[in-house]
């Protein structure tokens, strides 16, 4: 069974490139050009490394959320909607293990896309250290990933639900940040996605990340990921 799962990694990577990789490159490039070009025009053609890092810190948080949504869309639900699970699991392969591996392969592809784009950015604008930016991208994927994985395991149409959870978290935390009682219960049940911007900015600037925010975000996502695996283990995928 483990051998079958390992062989599937090639096909999972191919599916990522075909279904998400091209879209990620196109969307991220278009968004990046539309945001970087005006800033570069204001700063002039001679931008040094400090200026290039400043632009990247400004632009990346606005792009990486959309990119994470694209990468995480349909991790499980696409195979269910299109009936691919009949072919995928015709051999003895653990369904939870298969999709856990696909989650990791998608993370690797997601970071590879951004590594390529950061290389292009360094060539066109000015050389930058891509490591903090890649760590920030990986953090966003992992903070969103478990939530997206659980939703995709439960529902056929996961994109609007994930978007609703994200928007709902931001709205509730903004409106009820200091409220008690039942409002506090609802606020605490939703993922603490309002803290993501603060963590991303700290990672990008090389500061000390607030441990509570980091643990809360990644811990919430990890619990959702495990719940998604349990759903795949207990519930028929068809």
N, C-alpha and C positions, 0 to 999 in steps of 0.2 A: 504493500500500500504506500509506503514511504517513497519507493521508487517511482510509482505512478505520479505521486504528488510532485516530485522533483521534475519529472519530465514535463509536467503541465506549466512550469514556470516560464518556459520559452514561449508557449502559446499565450500565457497571461501577459507577458511583456509585449508580444505582437499585438494582442487585443488592445492594450493600453495605448500603444503608438497609433493604431488605426482609429480607435474610438475617442481617445482623449488627447493624445500627444499632439497631433496636428492642430486640433482646436486650441489647445493651450498655447502653442507657439504663435498662432495667428492672432488670437485675442490679446494675449499678453503683449505682443509686439505692437499691435495697433494702439492699445491703451498706453503703452509706454511712450511711443512716438508722440501721441497726441498730448501727453502730459510733460514730457521732457523738452520737446521742441520749443514751446513758449518760454520756459525757464532758461533754456540755453540762449535763446535770443536776447533775453533781458541781461544775462550775465556776460554776454559777449563770447566770441569764438575761443578765446584763450582761457580755458577753465583748468585749474590745477586739481590735484587729487582731493584737496579739502572741499573744493566746490563740487566736484563730482560726487563725493560722499554725501554732501548736503542734499543734492538733488535726489540721490538714491533714497536717502532717509525720508524725504518728502513724498516721493512717488510710490515707492514699494508698498507701503501699507494700504494704499488705495487700489492696488492691483492684485495683491496676493490673496485677498478674500475671494474675489471673483474667480481667480485661478483655482483655489481650493474647492470651490463649489463645482467647477467643471471636472476636476480630477476625481471628486468623490461621488459625483452623480451616478446612480445606477449600479453601484458596486455589486449588489446582489439582485436587485429588482429587474435589471435588464435581462438577465438570464431567465428569470421567471416569466417575464412578459413575452419574451420571444421564443420560449420553449427550449432554450439551449441546454437546460439542466438535464434533459433526457439523454443528450449525447455526452455531456460532461461526466455524468455519474453512472454511465452504463458499465464502467469498470469500478472495482472496489476502491473508492477514494472517499475519505472522510469529508463530508460537506463543510463542517466548521473549519477544518484544517485547510481545505482548498481556499476558502474565502479569506481566512487569516493570512495565508500566503499571498493572495491577490492584493490584500491591503498593503502588505510590505512591498510588493512589486510596484504597486501604484505610487507609493511614497518614493521609491528609488527613481521611478520615471519622472515624477513631479520635480524632484530635486535636480535631476539631470537636465530637464528643460530649463530651469532657472540658472543652472551653472553655465549652460550654453549662452543664454541671454545676457548674463552678467559678463561673460567673455566678450560678447559683441559690444556691450555698453562700455567696457574698458577700452576697447579698440576705437570706438567712435567718439566717445566723450573724453575720458581720461582714465588711466589705470586706477582701479580700486581693489581693496581686499574683499573678496567675495564671501569669506567665511562667516562674518556676522550676519550678512544678508541671507545666506543659505540656512544658518541656524534659525533665523526668524521665520523663514519659509517653512522649515521643518516643524517648528513649533505650531504655526497656524494649521498645518495639515493635521498634526496629532491632536490639537485642541478641538478641531472640528471633526476629525476622523471617526472617533468612537461614536459620537452622536449620529453622524451620517450613516455609519455602519448599522447601528441599531434600527434606525428609521428604514433603511433599505431592506433590512431583514424582515421587517414587519409589513411594509406597504409596497404596492406596485409602483406608485407615483411618489417617489421620495423627494424630488427636487422642490416642489412647492411646500412640502411639509418642513423640510430643512430650512428653507428661506423663512417660513413662518416662525419657526422656533428661534432663529437668529434675530428676526425683527422683534418678536415678542420679548425676548430676553433684554434687548436694548431698551425697549419702551418701558417695560415694567421696572427695570433697574433705574431708569431715569426718573420715572414718576413716583415710585414708591421706595426710593433709596432710604428714607428715614422713617418709613411707616412700620407700625407694629401690628400684631394680631394676624388675621387671615391674609392680609396683604403681604406680610413678611413671609408667611408659609409659601404662598405662590411664588414670591421672589426667590426664595431659597430652593424651590423645586426646579426652577429653570436654570439652564447652564449659565455660569457667570461670564458670558461672552463680552460683557461691557469692560472687563479688565484686560482684554487682549491688546488693545492699542497701547496701553501703558507698558505692557511686557515687551511688545515688539519694539517700541521706541527705546526702551532700556537696553535691549539686546543690540540694536543697531548702533547705539552710542557707546557701547562698552561699559555701561554702568552696572550696578548691582541689582539684579532682578529681585523683586519682592517675592520671597519664598512662599508666602501664603497664597498669593495670586497664582503663582506657577503650579503649586500643588493642587489648588482648587480646580484650576482649568484642566490640567492633565489628569488629575484623579477622577473628575467627573466624566471626562471622555473615556478613561480606562474602564470605569464601571459600566458605561454604556456599551463599550466594545465587548466586554465579557457577557453582558446581557444579550447582545446580538448573537454571540456564539451559542449561548444556551437556546435561543430561539431557533437557530439553524439545527441544533442537535435534537430538539424536542418536536419541532413542527415540520410536517412535510413541505418541501420546498415548492412542490407543484400546487 
